[in-house]
Amino acid sequence: MTGAGDLPRILIVEDDPFLLDQLRFALSGRFAVTGARDATEGRAHLAADSDVYLFDLRLPPSRTVDEGFGLLREVRKRDPDATVVVMSGRRTGGRRSRRSSLARSISSGSPWTPRSFS
């Protein structure tokens, strides 16, 4: 699936407005970027079937990792082979096994560089 101008589509769900803007800037031109500031807004965009998903784990409304993992589960139900990048600025400790059980997910700590996607 491709978006406008045959660019692959990426959905970024990140509650930090500065980081969301930086991600849009860094990835625009290479992707058709859709951004969301919380898990609820992110869920509303899942029907667009993006080519790549980039999620923060700790998202509003609860600000727990359950929000990010919930989005990840929903993407996996729709497309088990979807490319998903999960970001978290904090170590998730025991949750790491939960993350790795969602096969083919890429996990990247914050901060990251645009080169991470090359």
Protein Blocks (a to p, Z undefined) as FASTA:
>chain_A
ZZehhiacdddddfblklmmmmmmmmgojaccdddfbfklmmmmmmnopabdcddfbdcf
klpaklmmmmmmmmmmmmmmbccddddfbdekjmmmmmmmmghiacddddddfklmZZ
